[in-house]
């Protein structure tokens, strides 16, 4: 590793959070480039994904885990330029996309070797930056935890979000039906164009009844929380699984326990940051076997809404918070 690091710049451009607040607290600064520790690779970042947890971190609501970089950014794509001790499977020169615990808004970032995946053969390295955070999240919750099966129906809220477009694509490619909600009639049309079997305006008080009439859902991927949880349970079929990954409408919900008992429902939830590197490596291996071939044959295609220069990270966050995007928002480092 020493010779590799000696040939690399000691400083890099990065975006840091000056203080908790709005998008304008993001600052482009110069920082020392990180060095990979045991089990880590150093990636020269081509592009990084912008995700809702980055916004929460910027607001002071989602701090990085102990030992992680204080810089925002949970996913990148680029070229491995150095590796620490005990790295398996990767070497300098490999093009990868990677899930991070932080630090992606920078020209260089460290990732655990088991959280890396190869750049799919039919994608650009920039497109690959849109994959890790949402693909790990959807795979872990919908397929690994909730065990969505071909022929079952998946309900996704926020169908035009990064998670939403990924869940629609993965669900359909794996043989499931997908229904989704969105915040406007126009977004509902976009959701259907992305491949959903049906789309419902979530401001409509009847969406749970309409989904039940459509045939109900077997798995709900819920980012909303709050009052939507009881409504999700109402349209779940017997034996259904409800997976919580966020709570945009509130962290507390009032539900009817008898509904859970009567339908034999299962409720679970998770965050990706808190999972061990060993678990992330297992998820990555499963995706490489089952999802990466579907990307490379075109059955799953990334949906990218916009690409911003690293220096315009504040504009990228403002664009996300405006809520008009369809798919992923990226930052390009060069």
Secondary structure by P-SEA (a helix, b strand, c coil): caaaaaacccbbbbbbccccccccccccccccbbbbcccbbbbccccccccaaaaaaaacccccccccccccccccbbbbcccccccccccccccccccccccccccbbbbcccccccccccccaaaaaaccaaaaaaaacccccccccccbbbbbcccccaaaaaaaaaaaaabbbbbbccccaaaaaaaaaaccccccccccccaaaaaaaacccccccccccccaaaaaaaacccbbbbbbcccccccbbbbcaaaaaaabbbbbccccccccaaaaaaaaaaaaaccaaaaaaccbbbbbcccccccaaaaaaaaaaacccccbbbbbcc
